[in-house]
Amino acid sequence: NEDLDNITPLEIMLKKPTRLEEVYLILCRIEWGISP
């Protein structure tokens, strides 16, 4: 899905996330050291 390459976590949070996007958000949080 090429859309995932240029989407930001904020954009995902502003809409209802799909399962894949939820996983992407979790990975971003881990990378940034943000607790879910």
Buried (B, 14 or more C-beta within 10 A) or exposed (E): EEEEEEBEBEEBEEEEBEEEBEEBBEEEEEEEEEEE
